[in-house]
Amino acid sequence: MHSYAAVLRTPHALSTFGAALLGRLSYGTVSLSLALAAKNASGSLAVAGTALALFGATSVVLSPVRAALVDRYGPRRALVPMAVVYAALLTVFALVTRDHPGAGAGTSAVTLGTLAVCAGACTPPLGPTMRTLWSQLMPDRRMLQRAYSLDGVAEELLLVAGPLLVGILVAYAEPAAGVAVSAALVLVGTVALALSPVPFPVRRGSGRRGSARRERTTRTRPRGLGQPVLAAAGVGLCLGGLDLLAIAFTEEQHRPGAVAWILAALSAGSAVGGLAYGAVSWRSAARPRLALICAALGAALAAAGLAPNVYALGAAAAVAGLFVAPALTTAYLIADETAAPDARTQAGAWVNTAVNAGSSGGTALVGVLVGRLPLSLCFVLVAAPALVCAAVTLHGENHRKRH
């Protein structure tokens, strides 16, 4: 833990990281808050689910575009306006969904869907921006690895704490209050992050040629990100599928309440694995290391299909979790190494987008497979993306060394 204390003792690190975490707490609260508020206003679970899906889709798909704008203009000129518009849209969503209890209430599905799409399109890329600032704060690669590990573990804890906070809020106030709190969190956190004295590597250029070059860069994915994006998508597929498989397994065992503990074991394993991984000074290169981590994750998930009961599945989930945070940390490190200094935010956003898109795809895939195939086989299929990613990466590394 001394190594992580050294990370936070770096000048401006604690205040900058704290601001980012405050804003990112909103991402742990907003999804559940939006769903509950939309359900409360429309009286329809289908409408709430559609609004949440639209919000998530636009947020994920447009993430690299928003990150490219941050690379081009910097946090103060790009991130703050995004946060202001995003918070304003969430506030409007909160206003139109308040005081409409019960079915048949007055807020239309079109209104909710439109607001959800617009808000998702403006979601500030706080995670990628913070990772760019980490690369400025930590020029030493070992310290940067520790910073990324700490960042990833903290983000996962926020995603667990966010729904708990919403649960406390809705116990004393209507669901729209959670949306309003999400708006306040992201606005305050983003402004504080943008005011950080840490220098941000803004893309520069002059004249028509420079402007055109910058414009092309904002529309394309930086080169060399194939492996980290593929690995992130594979991890996302595994995690999205595992969530649904845990539900199916616990129902088959007649222990549906145990699903929360299994997923908690996965998160706990990820936190432990991330902290341990960041504390080690690795001598091996990041790319082959990522392949081995993905292989270990895939093997652990495939073995989870052999679990005879919920206790064994919980233990298997904890073991699989040990490789989740290290895989994502390494993917972000490779993306940072690959990208130009003034395109790091966009590179990190591509990895982040791959994780989220993969998670949605994994959930959809397992939704089709469960009930048609044995659960043990479903676990193997969910593990396959990580194993394929490992094989492709190792093959690419061997080919590169030969040539």
C-alpha positions in Angstrom: 0.0 0.0 0.0 3.0 2.3 0.4 3.3 2.4 -3.4 -0.3 3.7 -3.7 0.4 6.3 -1.0 3.3 7.5 -3.1 0.9 7.9 -6.0 -1.4 10.1 -4.0 1.4 12.1 -2.5 2.4 13.3 -6.0 1.7 17.1 -6.2 -1.9 17.7 -7.3 -2.7 14.0 -7.6 -5.1 13.7 -4.6 -7.2 16.8 -5.4 -7.4 15.9 -9.1 -8.3 12.3 -8.5 -10.8 13.3 -5.8 -12.6 15.7 -8.2 -12.7 12.9 -10.9 -14.1 10.4 -8.4 -16.8 12.9 -7.3 -18.0 13.3 -10.9 -17.7 9.6 -11.7 -19.9 8.7 -8.7 -22.7 10.1 -10.9 -22.1 7.2 -13.3 -22.9 4.8 -10.5 -26.1 6.6 -9.6 -27.5 7.8 -12.9 -28.6 4.5 -14.5 -30.7 3.2 -11.7 -32.0 6.7 -11.0 -33.1 7.2 -14.6 -34.8 3.8 -14.7 -36.7 4.4 -11.4 -37.7 7.9 -12.4 -38.9 6.9 -15.8 -40.9 4.0 -14.4 -42.4 6.4 -11.8 -43.4 8.9 -14.5 -44.7 6.6 -17.2 -46.0 3.7 -15.2 -44.3 1.3 -17.6 -41.2 -0.8 -17.0 -40.8 -1.2 -20.8 -40.6 2.6 -21.2 -38.1 2.8 -18.4 -36.0 0.1 -19.9 -36.1 1.7 -23.4 -35.1 5.1 -22.0 -32.2 3.5 -20.1 -31.0 1.6 -23.2 -31.1 4.7 -25.3 -29.1 6.6 -22.7 -26.5 3.9 -22.5 -26.2 3.4 -26.2 -25.6 7.0 -27.0 -23.2 7.4 -24.1 -21.1 4.5 -25.2 -21.1 4.9 -28.9 -20.2 8.6 -28.9 -17.6 8.3 -26.1 -14.6 8.4 -28.5 -16.0 11.5 -30.3 -16.4 13.4 -27.0 -13.0 12.3 -25.9 -11.5 13.6 -29.2 -13.0 17.0 -28.4 -11.3 17.0 -25.0 -8.0 16.1 -26.7 -8.5 18.9 -29.1 -9.7 21.7 -26.9 -8.8 20.6 -23.4 -11.0 20.0 -20.3 -11.9 23.6 -19.7 -13.1 24.3 -23.2 -14.7 20.9 -23.9 -15.4 19.0 -20.7 -17.1 21.8 -18.8 -19.6 22.7 -21.6 -20.4 19.0 -21.9 -21.0 18.7 -18.1 -23.2 21.8 -18.1 -25.4 20.5 -20.9 -25.5 17.0 -19.5 -26.4 18.2 -16.0 -29.1 20.5 -17.4 -30.6 17.6 -19.4 -30.6 15.4 -16.3 -32.2 18.2 -14.3 -35.0 18.5 -17.0 -35.4 14.8 -16.8 -35.8 15.0 -13.1 -38.4 17.8 -13.4 -40.6 16.0 -15.9 -40.5 12.8 -13.9 -41.4 14.1 -10.5 -44.8 13.9 -8.9 -46.2 11.4 -11.4 -46.7 8.3 -9.3 -48.5 5.2 -10.6 -49.5 3.8 -13.9 -50.9 5.9 -16.7 -49.1 9.1 -15.6 -48.5 12.0 -17.8 -44.9 12.0 -19.1 -44.8 10.5 -22.6 -42.3 7.8 -23.7 -41.1 10.1 -26.5 -40.2 12.8 -24.1 -38.3 10.4 -21.8 -36.6 8.8 -24.7 -35.5 12.1 -26.3 -34.1 13.4 -23.1 -32.3 10.1 -22.4 -30.7 10.2 -25.9 -29.6 13.8 -25.6 -28.2 13.3 -22.1 -26.3 10.2 -23.2 -24.8 12.0 -26.1 -23.3 14.7 -23.8 -21.9 12.4 -21.0 -18.5 13.9 -20.0 -15.6 11.4 -20.5 -14.3 11.8 -17.0 -12.6 8.4 -16.8 -10.5 8.8 -20.0 -9.7 12.4 -19.1 -8.5 11.3 -15.6 -6.3 8.7 -17.2 -4.7 11.3 -19.5 -4.0 13.4 -16.4 -2.5 10.4 -14.7 -0.1 10.1 -17.6 0.9 13.7 -17.1 1.3 13.3 -13.3 3.2 10.0 -13.5 5.9 10.1 -16.2 7.4 6.9 -14.7 5.7 3.9 -16.2 5.7 1.9 -13.0 4.0 4.7 -11.1 1.5 5.1 -14.0 0.6 1.4 -13.7 -0.1 1.9 -10.0 -2.1 5.0 -10.7 -4.2 3.1 -13.3 -4.7 0.2 -10.9 -5.9 2.5 -8.2 -8.1 4.4 -10.6 -9.7 1.2 -11.9 -10.4 -0.2 -8.4 -11.8 3.1 -7.2 -14.1 3.3 -10.2 -15.4 -0.2 -9.6 -16.1 0.6 -6.0 -18.1 3.7 -7.1 -20.2 1.6 -9.4 -21.1 -0.5 -6.4 -21.6 2.4 -4.1 -23.8 4.4 -6.6 -26.8 2.1 -6.5 -26.6 1.9 -2.7 -26.7 5.7 -2.6 -29.8 5.7 -4.8 -31.4 3.2 -2.6 -30.9 5.5 0.4 -32.3 8.5 -1.6 -35.4 6.8 -2.8 -36.2 5.6 0.7 -36.7 9.3 1.7 -37.5 11.0 -1.6 -39.0 10.4 -5.0 -36.9 8.7 -7.7 -36.4 12.0 -9.6 -34.2 13.1 -6.6 -31.6 10.5 -7.7 -31.4 12.0 -11.2 -31.0 15.5 -9.7 -28.2 14.3 -7.4 -26.5 12.7 -10.4 -26.6 16.0 -12.2 -25.1 17.9 -9.3 -22.3 15.3 -8.8 -21.2 15.3 -12.4 -21.3 19.1 -12.6 -19.3 19.8 -9.4 -16.8 17.0 -10.1 -16.2 18.0 -13.7 -15.7 21.7 -12.9 -13.2 20.8 -10.1 -11.4 18.4 -12.5 -11.2 21.0 -15.2 -9.7 23.5 -12.8 -6.8 21.1 -11.9 -3.4 22.7 -12.4 -2.1 19.6 -14.1 -1.2 20.5 -17.7 -3.3 18.8 -20.4 -1.7 17.8 -23.7 -4.0 19.7 -26.1 -3.7 18.9 -29.8 -2.3 21.9 -31.7 -2.0 22.9 -35.3 -2.2 26.0 -37.5 -3.6 26.9 -40.8 -6.1 25.1 -43.0 -3.8 22.0 -43.2 -3.4 21.8 -39.5 -7.1 22.3 -38.9 -8.0 19.6 -41.5 -5.5 17.2 -39.9 -7.0 17.8 -36.4 -10.5 17.3 -37.9 -9.5 14.0 -39.4 -7.9 12.8 -36.1 -11.1 13.5 -34.2 -13.1 11.3 -36.5 -10.8 8.2 -36.6 -9.5 5.8 -34.1 -5.8 6.2 -33.3 -3.6 3.5 -34.8 -2.2 0.6 -32.8 -5.2 0.1 -30.5 -6.3 -3.2 -31.9 -5.0 -5.4 -29.1 -6.2 -3.3 -26.1 -9.6 -2.6 -27.7 -10.0 -6.3 -28.5 -9.0 -7.4 -25.0 -11.3 -4.8 -23.5 -14.2 -6.0 -25.6 -13.4 -9.6 -24.7 -13.4 -8.8 -21.0 -16.7 -6.9 -21.4 -18.3 -9.8 -23.1 -17.2 -12.1 -20.3 -18.5 -9.8 -17.6 -21.9 -9.1 -19.3 -22.4 -12.8 -19.9 -21.4 -13.8 -16.3 -23.9 -11.4 -14.8 -26.8 -13.2 -16.5 -25.3 -16.7 -16.0 -25.1 -16.0 -12.2 -28.8 -15.2 -12.2 -29.6 -18.4 -14.2 -27.4 -20.5 -12.0 -28.8 -19.3 -8.7 -32.4 -19.8 -9.9 -31.5 -23.3 -11.0 -30.1 -23.9 -7.5 -33.3 -22.4 -6.0 -31.1 -19.7 -4.3 -32.0 -16.5 -6.3 -30.8 -14.2 -3.5 -27.3 -15.6 -3.7 -26.7 -13.8 -7.0 -25.8 -10.5 -5.2 -23.1 -12.3 -3.2 -21.7 -14.0 -6.3 -21.4 -10.6 -8.1 -20.0 -9.1 -5.0 -17.3 -11.8 -4.9 -16.4 -10.9 -8.5 -16.0 -7.3 -7.6 -14.0 -8.1 -4.5 -11.7 -10.3 -6.5 -11.2 -7.6 -9.1 -10.4 -5.0 -6.4 -7.8 -7.4 -4.8 -6.3 -8.4 -8.1 -6.1 -4.7 -9.3 -4.3 -3.6 -6.1 -1.9 -6.5 -6.2 -1.2 -6.1 -9.9 -0.4 -2.4 -9.6 2.0 -3.0 -6.7 4.2 -5.4 -8.7 7.0 -4.0 -10.9 6.6 -6.2 -13.9 9.6 -7.0 -16.1 7.6 -8.5 -19.0 6.2 -6.4 -21.8 2.6 -5.2 -21.4 1.2 -6.9 -24.6 2.2 -10.5 -23.9 1.2 -9.9 -20.3 -2.3 -8.8 -21.3 -2.6 -12.0 -23.4 -1.7 -14.2 -20.4 -4.1 -12.3 -18.1 -7.0 -12.7 -20.6 -6.1 -16.5 -20.9 -6.3 -16.8 -17.1 -9.6 -15.0 -17.0 -11.1 -17.2 -19.7 -9.8 -20.4 -17.9 -11.3 -19.3 -14.6 -14.7 -18.5 -16.2 -14.8 -21.8 -18.1 -14.0 -23.7 -14.8 -16.8 -21.8 -13.1 -19.2 -23.8 -15.2 -18.3 -26.9 -13.2 -19.4 -25.3 -9.9 -21.7 -27.7 -8.0 -23.4 -25.0 -5.8 -23.6 -21.3 -5.3 -20.7 -21.3 -2.8 -18.4 -22.9 -5.3 -19.6 -20.4 -8.0 -18.9 -17.5 -5.6 -15.4 -18.8 -5.1 -14.9 -19.2 -8.8 -16.2 -15.7 -9.5 -13.8 -14.3 -7.0 -10.9 -16.1 -8.7 -12.1 -14.8 -12.1 -12.3 -11.3 -10.7 -8.6 -11.4 -9.8 -7.9 -11.0 -13.5 -10.5 -8.4 -14.4 -8.9 -5.2 -13.1 -5.4 -6.3 -14.2 -6.7 -6.9 -17.7 -8.3 -3.5 -18.0 -5.4 -1.7 -16.4 -3.0 -3.3 -18.9 -5.3 -2.4 -21.8 -5.3 1.2 -20.7 -1.6 1.2 -20.3 -1.1 -0.1 -23.8 -3.5 2.4 -25.2 -1.6 5.2 -23.5 1.7 3.9 -24.9 0.2 3.7 -28.4 -1.5 7.0 -28.6 0.2 10.3 -29.3 0.5 12.6 -26.3 -2.4 14.7 -27.6 -4.7 11.8 -28.4 -4.5 9.9 -25.1 -8.1 10.7 -24.0 -9.5 9.4 -27.2 -7.4 6.2 -27.0 -8.6 5.5 -23.5 -12.2 6.2 -24.6 -11.9 3.5 -27.3 -10.9 1.0 -24.6 -13.7 2.1 -22.3 -16.2 1.9 -25.2 -15.1 -1.6 -26.0 -15.7 -2.7 -22.4 -19.2 -1.3 -22.2 -20.2 -2.4 -25.7 -18.8 -5.9 -25.0 -20.7 -6.1 -21.7 -24.0 -5.3 -23.5 -23.2 -7.8 -26.2 -22.4 -10.5 -23.6 -25.6 -10.0 -21.8 -27.6 -10.2 -25.1 -25.7 -13.3 -26.2 -26.3 -15.2 -23.0 -29.9 -14.1 -23.0 -30.3 -16.1 -26.2 -28.3 -19.1 -25.1 -29.7 -19.6 -21.6 -32.5 -22.2 -21.7 -31.2 -23.6 -25.0 -27.8 -24.9 -23.9 -26.6 -26.4 -20.6 -25.3 -23.8 -18.2 -21.8 -25.4 -18.1 -21.5 -25.0 -21.9 -22.7 -21.4 -21.6 -19.9 -20.7 -19.2 -17.4 -22.0 -21.7 -18.9 -19.9 -24.5 -18.7 -16.8 -22.2 -15.1 -17.6 -21.5 -14.3 -17.9 -25.2 -13.8 -14.2 -26.0 -11.0 -13.9 -23.5 -9.3 -17.1 -24.7 -9.6 -16.0 -28.3 -8.2 -12.6 -27.5 -5.2 -14.3 -25.7 -4.6 -16.6 -28.7 -4.8 -13.8 -31.3 -2.5 -11.5 -29.2 0.2 -14.2 -28.6 0.1 -15.1 -32.3 0.6 -11.5 -33.3 3.5 -11.1 -30.8 5.2 -14.2 -32.2 4.7 -13.0 -35.8 6.2 -9.6 -34.9 9.2 -11.1 -33.2 9.9 -13.3 -36.3 9.8 -10.3 -38.6 
